[in-house]
Amino acid sequence: MDKMKAARWYAAKDIRVEETSIPIPKDNQVKIAVKFTGICGSDLHEYSNGPQLIPVDQPYSLNGHQGTTTLGHEFSGVVEEVGNNVKNIKKGDRVTVEPIFRNPESPFITTGEYNLSEPLGFVGLTSNGGFAKYTVVEDYMVHKMPETMSFEQGAIVEPAAVAAYGLQQSGMKMGDTVFVAGAGPIGLLTVQVALASGASQIFVSDVSDNRLKKAKEVGATHTFDARNKDIPQKIRELTGHGVDVFIDAAGVQASFDTGINSLRNGGTAVLVALFMNKVQHNALDQAMRELTIKGIIGYRNIFPEVIALISSGRVPVEKLVTSVISLNEIVEKGFEALINDPSEVKILVDINRQ
């Protein structure tokens, strides 16, 4: 069987770039020659503290995947081959991938809320992903890219969809004020999408000066050191009553408290980050101020809009890319760089770079 190079997760701090078999698509699958793949925060969690979502103790029930995994769920490429039952996708199509698995027996499929179907699974976590020369995905995951979109941009559609979906779920309207806690890739993409959607003021907090500078570059009107205790007071002074929308892209108690206290009465908070620890919350305050607090997982029914925003130039996601590396460099210049170098924001792996 033909071989290819891939970045394979074995355990925490054990990712190996090695030869593995080239996958063959099943009847409803698409084989993609990968061009660029982004390193996501969830990939970083698997590298640092995995397994998190990678099925190790028992196989993922939708496909039987278990154990050693080729990471990567933010990627673009060219269709190499399609399964016998695949329609509307052909060899040579330029594509990006929406990596959420859908359980066909889930009641959420019929309602269109496919991201809520269980068991939750993602390409590159509960199946082999995009840190490889080739990968196979389900046909429903594949979205065609216009010629005006580069493969680099295509690799950032997935995290941009998280940002766009968070704002969509917030009910943000043109002219609204928005506070984003956390200036990592998702937070910065939220700034870009909020700006493109007509936000009048965009506030961002983070502990990194480099990331706050990047936030200003991509559209934030005001930035704050997240360690400051007076952020809610300053935001209320600047808005008159607090922000309409709070997006938590940090996922810790401090960011949650700061954001909730910065909302206007009747405002909406959306928890975009994955909170790894429980938070305490004043439910009486929420009731008295009629606050809405929502959680999201991934996205749904939004990839076409995000592709249009990026390909039109309204959301210049390429501004977030701080490094492009080869697959062989993925550990030292990828995962370790994101852990140790505060200037890094979004790192792309050029799969064909030697």
Number of C-alpha atoms within 10 A of each C-alpha: 6 8 13 13 19 28 26 23 25 18 19 15 16 13 21 17 18 13 14 16 12 18 16 15 20 16 13 15 21 27 24 31 23 27 26 31 29 28 24 22 18 18 21 18 15 22 22 17 12 19 18 15 17 25 20 18 9 11 14 20 14 16 11 11 18 18 19 17 25 26 29 26 29 26 30 31 30 21 24 19 20 24 19 12 10 17 10 7 18 15 13 13 19 25 25 31 27 26 24 22 23 23 19 13 10 15 14 16 15 10 8 12 15 21 21 20 19 17 13 17 23 19 25 25 28 27 28 27 28 32 31 30 22 26 26 26 25 23 21 16 17 22 19 19 23 15 9 12 17 17 22 22 24 30 29 30 25 26 25 29 26 25 27 26 24 29 24 16 15 23 13 21 16 12 14 17 23 30 29 29 30 26 27 22 25 27 29 31 27 33 31 25 27 29 22 16 20 14 22 14 19 25 22 27 29 24 15 17 16 14 24 23 13 19 31 17 14 20 22 24 15 16 22 19 14 19 13 12 11 12 20 19 14 14 22 16 11 13 14 10 14 25 29 24 29 33 31 29 28 23 20 18 15 14 21 24 16 23 25 26 19 27 26 22 18 15 22 24 28 25 20 25 22 16 15 8 8 9 12 8 12 9 10 9 12 16 12 10 14 14 18 17 15 14 14 16 15 18 24 16 13 15 22 13 12 22 24 16 20 22 20 13 13 14 24 17 26 16 15 20 17 12 14 20 17 16 25 19 15 22 18 10 18 24 22 15 17 20 11 9 10 12 14 19 22 23 23 24 28 20 23 13 12 9
